[in-house]
Amino acid sequence: MKGFVFQIPASSYCCSVVRSKAAITEIDQPMKAVKKENLPSKICAHCLRPFTWRKKWEKVWSEVKYCSDRCRNCKNSPNS
């Protein structure tokens, strides 16, 4: 059996998937990156510093008021 290679014709593959050229370009293209300067920003309600959008805030961006957990936990104290 040494040196024996078993070949299956391409037409008989059970899992072959044929995709159009348009489908390949839509699916296989990487997402375009967004530059940091183009991300939305807000002003922190506690420290009054600007902060930018983060991926973890994607679904709740309209509710985000504080730039960090530290500012969120100090929300009742006066500005430092």
WOUR-V507029 format. One record per residue. N is the residue number from 1. RES is the residue in one small letter. D_CENTER is the distance of its C-alpha to the mean C-alpha in whole Angstrom. Layout:
N_RES_D_CENTER ; N_RES_D_CENTER
//
This chain:
1_m_50 ; 2_k_49 ; 3_g_47 ; 4_f_47 ; 5_v_43 ; 6_f_43 ; 7_q_41 ; 8_i_40 ; 9_p_40 ; 10_a_37 ; 11_s_38 ; 12_s_38 ; 13_y_35 ; 14_c_34 ; 15_c_30 ; 16_s_30 ; 17_v_27 ; 18_v_28 ; 19_r_26 ; 20_s_26 ; 21_k_25 ; 22_a_23 ; 23_a_21 ; 24_i_21 ; 25_t_19 ; 26_e_17 ; 27_i_16 ; 28_d_16 ; 29_q_14 ; 30_p_11 ; 31_m_9 ; 32_k_10 ; 33_a_9 ; 34_v_10 ; 35_k_13 ; 36_k_13 ; 37_e_17 ; 38_n_15 ; 39_l_13 ; 40_p_15 ; 41_s_17 ; 42_k_20 ; 43_i_23 ; 44_c_24 ; 45_a_26 ; 46_h_28 ; 47_c_28 ; 48_l_27 ; 49_r_25 ; 50_p_22 ; 51_f_18 ; 52_t_15 ; 53_w_12 ; 54_r_10 ; 55_k_6 ; 56_k_9 ; 57_w_11 ; 58_e_9 ; 59_k_12 ; 60_v_15 ; 61_w_15 ; 62_s_18 ; 63_e_20 ; 64_v_18 ; 65_k_22 ; 66_y_22 ; 67_c_20 ; 68_s_20 ; 69_d_22 ; 70_r_25 ; 71_c_25 ; 72_r_25 ; 73_n_27 ; 74_c_30 ; 75_k_29 ; 76_n_33 ; 77_s_35 ; 78_p_35 ; 79_n_33 ; 80_s_34
//
